[in-house]
Structure formats: C-alpha cells, structure tokens
Amino acid sequence: MPMKKEEKAKVVRRLCSKMTDLPAKDIPPLALQLLNLTKSENAMVFFLALSEYFNRNLYESKPFNATIQSISSSSNSGRYFP
C-alpha cells in the first residue's frame, strides 16, 4: 500500500516506540519489517530505537556474579561457568 512520506514516518515512529514493550524473541521479525519499511527514509529512527532497546534490555541486565573463587573451583570440575 503506497503511503505518503509523513504517513510512513508516523508509522515508523509508532512501531519504534512500541518496540521497548516487546520481548527479545519478537524483535527480529519486527526489525525485518521495519528495515523493509525504512529502505528509502526514516532508517535512523529505526536504528536509534533498536539501539535503545538493546541498551535497555541487554546492557542493563543482571550483572554476572562470578568471583575468582567460583571460576577457579568450577574450572577444576571441568565446567567453565559457575
């Protein structure tokens, strides 16, 4: 369906704003659709939203609570992670 530039920009902004509410498993199909939608313009809006999603959901996740003691004791048992 052909859309005007303003309409397409509005759709992209709306979809990108809802991206933060989605679980990680739903991001790849949405990203593919948004990449197709933003071929000619509005790609920066999509990439910024994607970057924000990963910054919020990946980099602010729980920290890895490994200590030197737990790593060295697990390496003796043949495992690599506590």
C-alpha positions in Angstrom: 0.0 0.0 0.0 1.6 3.3 -1.0 1.9 5.9 1.8 3.0 9.5 1.9 6.3 10.2 3.5 4.6 11.8 6.5 2.4 8.8 7.0 5.3 6.4 6.7 7.3 8.4 9.2 4.4 8.3 11.6 4.1 4.5 11.3 7.8 4.0 11.8 7.9 6.2 14.9 4.8 4.5 16.4 6.2 1.0 15.8 9.6 2.0 17.2 8.0 3.5 20.3 6.3 0.2 21.0 9.5 -1.8 20.5 10.5 -1.3 24.1 7.5 -3.3 25.3 8.3 -6.4 23.3 10.2 -9.5 24.4 13.5 -10.2 22.7 12.1 -13.1 20.6 9.7 -10.7 18.8 12.4 -8.1 17.8 13.9 -9.9 14.8 10.6 -10.2 12.8 9.7 -6.6 13.6 13.2 -5.4 12.7 12.9 -7.1 9.3 9.6 -5.4 8.6 11.0 -2.1 9.8 14.1 -2.5 7.6 11.9 -3.1 4.6 9.7 -0.1 5.5 12.7 2.2 6.1 14.6 1.4 2.9 14.3 4.9 1.4 13.9 7.1 4.5 13.4 7.1 8.3 16.1 4.4 8.8 17.8 6.5 11.5 14.7 6.5 13.7 14.6 2.7 13.5 18.3 2.2 14.2 18.2 4.6 17.2 15.1 2.7 18.6 16.9 -0.6 18.1 20.0 0.7 19.8 17.9 2.0 22.7 16.1 -1.4 23.0 19.4 -3.3 23.3 20.9 -0.7 25.7 17.9 -1.0 27.9 17.4 -4.8 27.7 20.9 -6.2 27.2 23.3 -3.9 28.9 21.1 -3.2 31.9 20.5 -6.9 32.6 21.6 -8.5 35.8 25.4 -8.5 36.3 27.3 -11.7 36.1 28.1 -12.6 39.7 31.2 -14.7 39.2 34.1 -14.4 41.5 37.6 -15.7 41.1 36.9 -18.4 43.7 33.9 -19.7 41.9 35.6 -19.6 38.5 38.7 -21.4 39.7 36.6 -24.1 41.6 34.4 -24.7 38.6 37.4 -25.0 36.2 38.7 -27.8 38.4 35.4 -29.6 37.9 35.6 -29.3 34.1 32.9 -26.7 33.9 33.6 -23.2 32.6 30.8 -21.2 34.2 29.5 -21.2 37.8 
